[in-house]
Amino acid sequence: MSGEIPDTVQVKDNKLKVLKVDKAVNTTFVCEVRNRKGVGRDQVTAIVREVKSGSSLFPIEAAVQIVEVEPVIVSYPGQTVNLRCAFTNANGIQPTQVTWIYESKDGERINIAVFHPSFDPYYPISPVKGRISFSPIPTNLASPSIQISDLRMTDEGKYICEYATYPSGNKQGITYLDIVDGTGQPVTLGSGEVPYPGQTVNLHCSFTDNTGIQLTQVTWIYKSDAGERITIAVFHPSFGHHYPDSFLKGRVSFSPSPPNMTSPSIQISDIRVTDEGKYICEFATYPFGNKQSVIYVETGDR
């Protein structure tokens, strides 16, 4: 909506709640999410109809609709991934069919799975045919999640859960599937919070199950949307640490310093919006070669 949010509407934990249905919420609310992948936007229109009863006005209808998905999922080649989707808060809007769509980098939309309650699930010809299925079976319109097995690097990209609804037309949610080349331990954001510009962020990396594996070096890499890999920090137990020339030089450091090979976490100070994106913690190991994991850094907007 344009202008200020009414006092009767509350926004908390990324959810919008209407505390009182009246003419003040008879508007369109727009939810917009921004990150390095671009901008995602959806909207919901609340329609309040009123009838007179004596001298009073009574709101009798407010319609909202939400398609819930996970914005980003990280997985590895050969694994099976579940892409969840749910239709909630229908309030008079009837979902009639759901279609899962893969959208390529050039914008081509490829239907990969279709479900209608009167017919069997259908999987059109696509790059994931034979590896995709609704999960669980039998499928239902409330939560038509899908499962893709034997993941490949070419499966990476944007997956759209799109509902046909009556009378509101199509509504959708988008998940970005990131396929990491290699296996490793999860990388997590230490604070568990989204940092604001100017703050310091800690990126924790660990390699816990190293039985029979020699960890010989660790490299932190920033990967741009165009696929360019920029080395930002390197540690070798015999040679020490090094910070190559990059946009983060002078603001990135191992923490604690000196680091250790099993948990070579880094710290980025004076975080900026331009620092948003994909950070890769990559171990050189013997005899299995490189192993890696990934974390997305996003900044809050004051």
Sequence and secondary structure as in RCSB ss.txt:
>XXXX:A:sequence
MSGEIPDTVQVKDNKLKVLKVDKAVNTTFVCEVRNRKGVGRDQVTAIVREVKSGSSLFPIEAAVQIVEVEPVIVS
YPGQTVNLRCAFTNANGIQPTQVTWIYESKDGERINIAVFHPSFDPYYPISPVKGRISFSPIPTNLASPSIQISD
LRMTDEGKYICEYATYPSGNKQGITYLDIVDGTGQPVTLGSGEVPYPGQTVNLHCSFTDNTGIQLTQVTWIYKSD
AGERITIAVFHPSFGHHYPDSFLKGRVSFSPSPPNMTSPSIQISDIRVTDEGKYICEFATYPFGNKQSVIYVETG
DR
>XXXX:A:secstr
  S   TTEEEETTEEEESS SGGG SEEEEEEEETTEEEEEEEE   EEEEETTEEEEEE    EEEE SEEEE
 TT  EEE EEEE  TT EEEEEEEEEE TT  EEEEEEE TTS  B  SSTTTTTEEESSSS  TT   EEE S
  GGG EEEEEEEEEETTEEEEEEEEEEE SS     EETTSS   TT  EEEE      TT EEEEEEEEEE T
T  EEEEEEEETTTEEE  SSTTTTTEEESSSS  TT   EEE S  GGG EEEEEEEEEETTEEEEEEEEE   
  
